[in-house]
Amino acid sequence: MKYVSPQTEKRKQLRKKRRKQQMLICGILLCVILMAVAIVMVVSTMEDKTSSGSPSSSQQISSEDSISSAGDEVSSDENGGSSSDESEDISSDDSEDVSSEEKDDSAAEKPKKKKQSVISRIKAMFAKTEPIPVTFPATVFGRSVEAEMNEIVSLSPLATEVILSSPSQKALVATSSYCNKRGNDQLMTVGTPLIPDVDKIIKLKPDCLIVQTPLSDTDRAEIEESGIVVFEISYPESADELKEIYRSVTAITHGADIATFESERIAADVSEKLNLYTLALEGQNKLNAVMLFNTYGMVATPDTMEGRLLAYFFDVKDFGRDYTAESMEAVAATNPEVLIVSDKISKEQLAAMGFGDTEAVAKDRVYYVDIQQFENLSLKSVKTLSGIANQVYGSAIKPPVVETEEDK
């Protein structure tokens, strides 16, 4: 006889018990589903009977339909009622005759509404909406585009980020070496924003080229002579300007209407998340925060997009303009309570910049991030800041869960 340990026997009994519980739960769920289906069918049948019992529009006779042809006659009743060329509706044997004119008047006064069955309503919920049409001409970065462009080359890291976050991403064929391809390794590299590989760009024959760093007159002339449209964009200084970049990029490939819809959707999505945090932090004392891009003094000043974005979550002091601080000593003198630092900056470099004695370092509130997501204004930057805010404020606030389009 084979020996079975008590532990093994106990595990077997537990597995049997679990299987029985699972079968019971499945049985209960099946019964609930069947009951729900039965209720829907019963309600639908009752509504159908109710609608069939009441006079429908097809059963009511209009004044035009009540006039019979000259050859047709309606026989009189047993009391000697005469025949008539007009047909009469009889509600019951005991009811009085109602003329077609009176019935028409009553029907006009009390119109009957046709009820929609439960199943019809359920089907309507899942009905597909009409797609937004592709419409041209469209305005793209201030210029009129008459037809869709199917191939785009981007020398701008910001434009590349926007394209890869928009419906135009399939049209992107090449980028600069400074652009974040986000795993799209098949994209060709065509130089840098400052020194583009003009020959390679012309050989690709894209429909358009997007630049942020202005091209030299010679390079621009050579590219445009080959039939490539050049769009030049500037760095956005507000949320509205960023929304316009999203709209223009989408309009290149999808036209005016889809571009407007997409830009409004993205703007509303981001605004909703930021406004939720504004409400969550209302009445709270926001901590002083500084965002450092590099060791050369590039910081998120209050007049920049990054500074404005940071201000939704933290207090941003005024220590400079246009990404340039008066000095690193001036920034450190604000004694930041939170530091958001490029992951290219080491702890030793941070201390050498004068931030070693700040409250952020003392309370371990230094957060190293991929700063490129802020330089390129990636939608992921909203989630990054919200995550930092969650850690900083903890249970003091109840922030919402922030999810970006990149995470879906």
VEXFIPA-463657 format. One line per field, with one value per residue (C-alpha): residue in one letter; z, y, x; residue number from 1. Coordinates in nm, 4 decimals. Example, Ala and Ser with C-alpha at 12.3 -4.5 7.8 and 13.67 -1.06 7.14 Angstrom:
BEGIN
mike <- [A,S]
Z <- [0.7800,0.7140]
Y <- [-0.4500,-0.1060]
X <- [1.2300,1.3670]
vexmar <- [1,2]
//
This chain:
BEGIN
mike <- [M,K,Y,V,S,P,Q,T,E,K,R,K,Q,L,R,K,K,R,R,K,Q,Q,M,L,I,C,G,I,L,L,C,V,I,L,M,A,V,A,I,V,M,V,V,S,T,M,E,D,K,T,S,S,G,S,P,S,S,S,Q,Q,I,S,S,E,D,S,I,S,S,A,G,D,E,V,S,S,D,E,N,G,G,S,S,S,D,E,S,E,D,I,S,S,D,D,S,E,D,V,S,S,E,E,K,D,D,S,A,A,E,K,P,K,K,K,K,Q,S,V,I,S,R,I,K,A,M,F,A,K,T,E,P,I,P,V,T,F,P,A,T,V,F,G,R,S,V,E,A,E,M,N,E,I,V,S,L,S,P,L,A,T,E,V,I,L,S,S,P,S,Q,K,A,L,V,A,T,S,S,Y,C,N,K,R,G,N,D,Q,L,M,T,V,G,T,P,L,I,P,D,V,D,K,I,I,K,L,K,P,D,C,L,I,V,Q,T,P,L,S,D,T,D,R,A,E,I,E,E,S,G,I,V,V,F,E,I,S,Y,P,E,S,A,D,E,L,K,E,I,Y,R,S,V,T,A,I,T,H,G,A,D,I,A,T,F,E,S,E,R,I,A,A,D,V,S,E,K,L,N,L,Y,T,L,A,L,E,G,Q,N,K,L,N,A,V,M,L,F,N,T,Y,G,M,V,A,T,P,D,T,M,E,G,R,L,L,A,Y,F,F,D,V,K,D,F,G,R,D,Y,T,A,E,S,M,E,A,V,A,A,T,N,P,E,V,L,I,V,S,D,K,I,S,K,E,Q,L,A,A,M,G,F,G,D,T,E,A,V,A,K,D,R,V,Y,Y,V,D,I,Q,Q,F,E,N,L,S,L,K,S,V,K,T,L,S,G,I,A,N,Q,V,Y,G,S,A,I,K,P,P,V,V,E,T,E,E,D,K]
Z <- [0.0000,-0.1049,0.1790,0.1514,0.3900,0.5807,0.4060,0.0617,0.1611,0.2967,-0.0291,-0.2262,-0.0088,-0.0519,-0.4301,-0.4335,-0.2190,-0.4488,-0.7559,-0.5946,-0.5067,-0.8596,-1.0086,-0.7720,-0.8673,-1.2385,-1.1908,-1.0102,-1.2805,-1.5521,-1.3760,-1.3371,-1.7087,-1.8113,-1.5820,-1.7261,-2.0806,-1.9865,-1.8269,-2.1365,-2.3620,-2.1409,-2.1227,-2.4978,-2.5631,-2.3301,-2.5016,-2.8425,-2.7300,-2.5839,-2.9029,-3.1172,-2.8968,-2.9427,-3.2751,-3.4772,-3.7456,-4.0106,-3.8542,-3.8363,-4.1451,-4.2709,-4.4410,-4.7790,-4.7223,-4.5911,-4.9327,-5.1235,-5.4993,-5.6841,-5.7486,-5.3814,-5.1315,-4.7640,-4.6667,-4.4083,-4.0668,-3.9579,-3.8495,-4.2059,-4.2129,-4.5654,-4.7533,-4.7846,-5.0037,-4.6922,-4.4771,-4.1065,-3.8085,-3.5506,-3.2064,-3.0723,-3.1301,-2.8622,-2.9620,-3.1749,-3.5286,-3.5507,-3.8728,-4.0362,-3.9900,-3.6130,-3.5891,-3.7880,-3.5497,-3.2431,-3.3988,-3.4688,-3.1116,-2.9474,-3.1598,-3.0533,-2.9994,-3.1113,-2.8256,-2.8801,-2.7529,-2.4996,-2.7569,-3.0035,-2.7374,-2.6551,-3.0246,-3.0532,-2.7666,-2.9624,-3.2991,-3.4708,-3.5230,-3.8633,-3.9225,-3.9541,-4.3215,-4.4550,-4.5748,-4.7717,-4.8131,-4.4609,-4.2881,-4.1801,-3.9839,-4.1448,-4.5014,-4.7124,-4.8069,-5.0907,-5.0548,-4.8003,-4.7604,-4.7035,-4.6144,-4.3547,-4.2502,-3.9162,-3.8007,-3.4904,-3.1711,-3.0697,-3.4078,-3.3976,-3.0516,-3.1688,-3.4858,-3.2907,-3.0579,-3.3403,-3.6223,-3.8584,-3.7066,-3.9956,-4.2365,-4.0558,-4.2583,-4.1135,-3.8210,-3.6937,-3.4679,-3.1771,-3.2056,-2.9776,-3.2128,-2.9270,-3.0488,-3.4184,-3.5273,-3.8934,-3.9171,-4.1095,-3.9560,-4.1752,-3.9853,-3.7034,-3.6735,-3.7264,-3.9927,-4.1910,-4.4549,-4.7499,-5.0104,-4.8077,-4.7526,-5.1256,-5.2095,-4.9790,-5.1726,-4.8809,-4.9293,-4.6580,-4.4124,-4.0650,-3.9035,-3.5853,-3.6236,-3.9373,-4.2443,-4.4235,-4.7343,-4.9562,-4.7960,-4.7974,-5.1635,-5.2671,-5.0730,-5.1990,-5.5609,-5.5367,-5.4671,-5.0892,-4.8835,-4.5815,-4.2658,-3.9969,-3.6434,-3.3308,-2.9746,-2.8085,-2.5202,-2.4218,-2.4204,-2.7099,-2.9232,-2.8445,-2.9402,-3.2719,-3.3427,-3.2796,-3.5089,-3.7916,-3.7760,-3.7983,-4.0781,-4.2968,-4.3430,-4.2278,-4.3262,-4.1435,-3.9627,-3.8168,-3.7158,-3.5255,-3.3521,-3.2490,-3.1186,-2.9159,-2.7754,-2.6667,-2.5202,-2.3278,-2.2007,-2.0678,-1.9296,-1.7431,-1.5713,-1.4773,-1.3511,-1.1342,-0.9684,-0.9272,-0.7331,-0.5348,-0.4304,-0.3596,-0.0105,0.0137,0.0529,-0.2659,-0.2171,-0.3989,-0.6940,-0.9487,-1.2750,-1.3951,-1.7586,-1.7554,-1.5696,-1.7820,-1.6070,-1.8211,-1.5917,-1.6224,-1.5613,-1.4931,-1.8470,-2.0182,-2.1007,-1.8575,-1.5841,-1.6419,-1.6364,-1.3165,-1.1549,-1.1623,-0.9014,-0.7231,-0.6494,-0.9106,-0.8038,-1.0399,-1.0801,-1.4525,-1.8009,-2.1111,-1.9491,-1.8221,-1.4499,-1.3241,-1.1707,-1.0141,-0.6818,-0.7271,-0.7967,-0.4989,-0.2806,-0.3225,-0.1193,-0.3373,-0.1466,-0.4579,-0.7310,-1.0685,-1.2335,-1.5658,-1.5309,-1.7107,-1.4005,-1.1292,-0.7530,-0.7405,-1.0161,-0.8409,-0.5223,-0.7177,-0.8609,-0.5060,-0.4316,-0.1747,0.1264,-0.0014,0.1729,-0.1310,-0.0745,0.3044,0.2778,-0.0148,-0.2603,-0.5604,-0.8619,-1.1614,-1.4828,-1.8574,-1.9176,-2.2905,-2.2249,-2.1024,-2.3746,-2.6357,-2.4402,-2.4387,-2.2980,-2.0648,-1.8799,-1.7218,-1.5737,-1.4559,-1.2659,-1.1195,-0.9947,-0.8292,-0.6732,-0.5345,-0.3634,-0.2344,-0.0904,-0.0014,0.1971,0.2222,-0.1068,-0.2946,-0.6522,-0.9460,-1.1481,-1.4477,-1.7641,-2.0924,-2.4457,-2.4569,-2.1734,-2.3445]
Y <- [0.0000,0.3382,0.5793,0.9230,1.1918,1.3962,1.7135,1.5607,1.4369,1.7811,1.9454,1.7047,1.7855,2.1576,2.1183,1.9262,2.1900,2.4652,2.2839,2.2484,2.6179,2.7124,2.4924,2.6456,2.9988,2.9134,2.7655,3.0772,3.3049,3.0966,3.1188,3.4951,3.5352,3.3156,3.5096,3.8406,3.7169,3.5904,3.9241,4.1134,3.8844,3.9125,4.2919,4.3098,4.0846,4.2925,4.6133,4.4606,4.3577,4.7022,4.8712,4.6348,4.6882,5.0648,5.2147,5.2612,5.5126,5.2474,5.1524,5.5107,5.6346,5.9789,6.2047,6.1182,5.7399,5.7519,5.8391,5.5180,5.4850,5.5438,5.1738,5.0663,5.0592,4.9839,4.7748,4.9167,4.7577,4.5719,4.8971,5.0144,5.2382,5.3561,5.2816,5.5507,5.6286,5.7123,5.4222,5.4218,5.2983,5.0977,5.0658,4.8069,4.6724,4.9055,5.2165,5.4894,5.5434,5.7810,5.9634,5.9645,6.3411,6.3163,6.0357,6.2342,6.5261,6.3070,6.1432,6.4835,6.5987,6.2857,6.1447,5.8011,5.7496,5.4201,5.2598,5.1215,4.7700,4.6902,4.4902,4.7812,5.0165,4.7787,4.7536,5.1316,5.1603,4.9566,5.1147,5.2517,5.6267,5.7705,5.8250,6.1803,6.2557,6.3363,6.6946,6.9138,7.1825,7.2102,7.4705,7.3269,7.5530,7.8585,7.7210,7.5714,7.2037,7.0871,6.7076,6.4547,6.3958,6.0342,6.0616,6.2945,6.3578,6.5341,6.7085,6.8434,6.6314,6.8077,6.7428,6.3779,6.3344,6.4908,6.2778,5.9550,6.0540,6.1374,5.9548,6.0695,5.8360,5.5846,5.8586,5.9252,5.7815,5.9531,6.1662,6.3464,6.1736,6.3873,6.2596,5.9909,5.7187,5.5410,5.1941,5.2631,5.1475,5.1182,5.4985,5.6302,5.8923,6.1960,6.4030,6.6490,6.9504,7.1812,6.9734,6.7719,6.5167,6.6977,6.4356,6.1577,6.3623,6.4342,6.0696,5.9657,6.1971,6.2658,6.4884,6.7262,6.8075,6.9532,7.1555,7.3585,7.4764,7.6962,7.5511,7.7408,7.9248,7.6853,7.3685,7.5004,7.6022,7.2639,7.0709,7.2821,7.2651,6.8857,6.9246,6.8719,7.1106,7.2542,7.3358,7.5349,7.5324,7.7268,7.5975,7.6431,7.8850,7.7918,7.4988,7.6542,7.6714,7.3067,7.2115,7.3936,7.1866,6.8658,6.9933,7.0884,6.7587,6.5557,6.7791,6.6832,6.3309,6.3377,6.6770,6.9626,6.7958,6.4963,6.7245,6.9563,6.6632,6.5007,6.8212,6.9065,6.5525,6.5543,6.9033,6.8134,6.4894,6.6614,6.9597,6.7302,6.5498,6.8728,7.0317,6.7262,6.7749,7.1453,7.0532,6.7866,7.0393,7.3209,7.4541,7.2712,7.4471,7.3542,7.2729,7.4739,7.2710,7.3182,7.1273,7.1061,7.0128,7.0131,7.1365,7.4520,7.6362,7.5342,7.5222,7.5311,7.9002,8.0176,8.1586,7.8230,7.5392,7.3081,7.5710,7.6206,7.2439,7.2118,7.4855,7.2599,7.0402,7.2611,7.6205,7.7578,8.0532,8.3332,8.3078,8.3712,8.3812,8.1590,7.8492,8.0606,8.1281,8.4391,8.1966,7.8535,8.0264,8.2186,7.8939,7.7138,8.0183,7.9476,7.6302,7.3989,7.1355,6.9163,6.8682,6.7113,6.6450,6.5073,6.1526,6.2739,6.4757,6.2836,6.3375,6.4783,6.7301,6.8270,6.9009,7.0976,7.3132,7.4239,7.2024,6.9754,7.1650,7.2162,7.0772,6.8556,6.6687,6.6611,6.5084,6.2770,6.4519,6.4424,6.2697,6.1732,6.1516,6.1198,6.4939,6.4480,6.3794,6.7397,6.8854,6.7136,6.7856,6.4190,6.3338,6.1002,6.4049,6.4631,6.1139,6.1586,6.4777,6.3276,6.0294,6.2583,6.4601,6.1387,6.0509,6.4032,6.4764,6.1197,6.0914,6.4707,6.4654,6.2104,6.2623,6.0921,5.8144,5.9847,5.7789,5.9126,5.8018,5.6369,5.4012,5.2694]
X <- [0.0000,0.1402,0.2055,0.0454,0.1622,-0.0986,0.0226,-0.0330,-0.3770,-0.4620,-0.3547,-0.5716,-0.8710,-0.8081,-0.7889,-1.1166,-1.2787,-1.1524,-1.2861,-1.6274,-1.6303,-1.5306,-1.8019,-2.0575,-1.9536,-1.9680,-2.3138,-2.4366,-2.2935,-2.4570,-2.7935,-2.7598,-2.6787,-2.9740,-3.2080,-3.0865,-3.1447,-3.4905,-3.5846,-3.4705,-3.6755,-3.9863,-3.9642,-3.9106,-4.2132,-4.4331,-4.3286,-4.3984,-4.7504,-4.8134,-4.7054,-4.9167,-5.2267,-5.2242,-5.3160,-5.0037,-4.9453,-5.0046,-5.3418,-5.4700,-5.6481,-5.5685,-5.8187,-5.6732,-5.6764,-6.0349,-6.1698,-6.2495,-6.2654,-6.5922,-6.6497,-6.6090,-6.8973,-6.9209,-7.2299,-7.4682,-7.5350,-7.8518,-8.0236,-8.0348,-7.7340,-7.6728,-7.3577,-7.0971,-6.7997,-6.6002,-6.4753,-6.5581,-6.3501,-6.5490,-6.3920,-6.6458,-6.9980,-7.1479,-6.9551,-7.0953,-6.9771,-6.6866,-6.6327,-6.2934,-6.2685,-6.3213,-6.0672,-5.8168,-5.8630,-5.8122,-5.5084,-5.3601,-5.4259,-5.2776,-4.9968,-4.8751,-4.5044,-4.3618,-4.1720,-3.8249,-3.7656,-3.4943,-3.2989,-3.3173,-3.1875,-2.9014,-2.8105,-2.8183,-2.5671,-2.3130,-2.3872,-2.0777,-2.0569,-1.9853,-1.6114,-1.4831,-1.4146,-1.0683,-1.1023,-0.8652,-0.7426,-0.6034,-0.3905,-0.0549,0.1819,0.0227,0.0307,-0.2472,-0.2085,-0.4329,-0.3923,-0.2677,0.1050,0.2040,0.5746,0.7285,1.0897,1.1395,1.4561,1.2821,1.2773,0.9539,0.7874,0.8993,0.7475,0.4214,0.4096,0.4673,0.1809,-0.0604,-0.2447,0.0349,0.2941,0.2757,0.3857,0.7165,1.0077,1.3181,1.4362,1.7420,1.9941,1.8668,1.5101,1.3681,1.2432,1.0636,1.1570,1.0893,1.4330,1.3251,1.3231,1.6226,1.8542,1.9272,2.1817,2.1222,1.8883,2.1882,2.3687,2.1102,2.2108,2.0516,2.1487,1.9886,1.6719,1.6370,1.6999,1.4139,1.1759,0.9387,0.6351,0.7510,1.0284,0.9635,1.2419,1.2727,1.6305,1.6257,1.7971,2.0703,1.9524,2.1495,2.0102,1.6540,1.6709,1.8136,1.5467,1.2559,1.3811,1.3503,0.9754,0.9866,0.7716,0.9560,0.7582,0.9400,0.7985,0.8869,0.9009,0.5588,0.5281,0.1735,-0.0668,-0.2592,0.0559,0.1328,-0.2244,-0.1782,0.1346,-0.0618,-0.3377,-0.0995,0.0909,-0.2311,-0.3632,-0.0638,-0.1964,-0.5603,-0.6968,-0.8661,-1.1591,-0.9736,-0.6843,-0.9175,-1.0867,-0.7577,-0.6006,-0.9122,-0.9250,-0.5598,-0.5847,-0.9013,-0.7446,-0.4323,-0.6261,-0.8630,-0.5763,-0.3989,-0.7196,-0.7898,-0.4508,-0.5226,-0.8378,-0.6532,-0.3864,-0.6293,-0.5697,-0.2361,0.0971,0.2785,0.6447,0.9107,1.0470,1.3257,1.3783,1.7407,1.8102,2.1910,2.4984,2.5228,2.2427,1.9435,1.6394,1.2591,1.1924,0.8328,0.7924,0.8641,0.6236,0.8033,0.7825,0.4106,0.3555,0.5591,0.3472,0.0393,0.2092,0.4644,0.5625,0.8046,1.0171,1.1173,1.4949,1.5446,1.3947,1.3900,1.5499,1.8417,1.8830,2.0544,2.3029,2.3021,2.3640,2.0388,1.8490,2.0067,1.9299,1.5565,1.6289,1.4179,1.2222,1.1926,1.4542,1.3703,1.7042,1.8212,1.9506,2.2649,2.3601,2.5436,2.5029,2.8537,2.7750,2.4530,2.6485,2.9101,2.6282,2.5435,2.2421,2.4108,2.2721,1.9170,1.6101,1.5403,1.8673,1.8249,1.4764,1.5627,1.3328,1.5670,1.4098,1.6260,1.4256,1.4714,1.4664,1.4086,1.0409,1.0141,1.2330,1.0123,0.6915,0.5961,0.2528,0.4401,0.5758,0.2334,0.2373,0.5978,0.5138,0.1972,0.3973,0.6494,0.3659,0.2159,0.5436,0.6032,0.2599,0.1641,-0.1590,-0.1930,-0.3841,-0.5891,-0.4706,-0.6413,-0.4855,-0.3252,-0.2966,-0.1596,-0.2281,0.1154,0.0157,-0.3004]
vexmar <- [1,2,3,4,5,6,7,8,9,10,11,12,13,14,15,16,17,18,19,20,21,22,23,24,25,26,27,28,29,30,31,32,33,34,35,36,37,38,39,40,41,42,43,44,45,46,47,48,49,50,51,52,53,54,55,56,57,58,59,60,61,62,63,64,65,66,67,68,69,70,71,72,73,74,75,76,77,78,79,80,81,82,83,84,85,86,87,88,89,90,91,92,93,94,95,96,97,98,99,100,101,102,103,104,105,106,107,108,109,110,111,112,113,114,115,116,117,118,119,120,121,122,123,124,125,126,127,128,129,130,131,132,133,134,135,136,137,138,139,140,141,142,143,144,145,146,147,148,149,150,151,152,153,154,155,156,157,158,159,160,161,162,163,164,165,166,167,168,169,170,171,172,173,174,175,176,177,178,179,180,181,182,183,184,185,186,187,188,189,190,191,192,193,194,195,196,197,198,199,200,201,202,203,204,205,206,207,208,209,210,211,212,213,214,215,216,217,218,219,220,221,222,223,224,225,226,227,228,229,230,231,232,233,234,235,236,237,238,239,240,241,242,243,244,245,246,247,248,249,250,251,252,253,254,255,256,257,258,259,260,261,262,263,264,265,266,267,268,269,270,271,272,273,274,275,276,277,278,279,280,281,282,283,284,285,286,287,288,289,290,291,292,293,294,295,296,297,298,299,300,301,302,303,304,305,306,307,308,309,310,311,312,313,314,315,316,317,318,319,320,321,322,323,324,325,326,327,328,329,330,331,332,333,334,335,336,337,338,339,340,341,342,343,344,345,346,347,348,349,350,351,352,353,354,355,356,357,358,359,360,361,362,363,364,365,366,367,368,369,370,371,372,373,374,375,376,377,378,379,380,381,382,383,384,385,386,387,388,389,390,391,392,393,394,395,396,397,398,399,400,401,402,403,404,405,406,407,408]
//
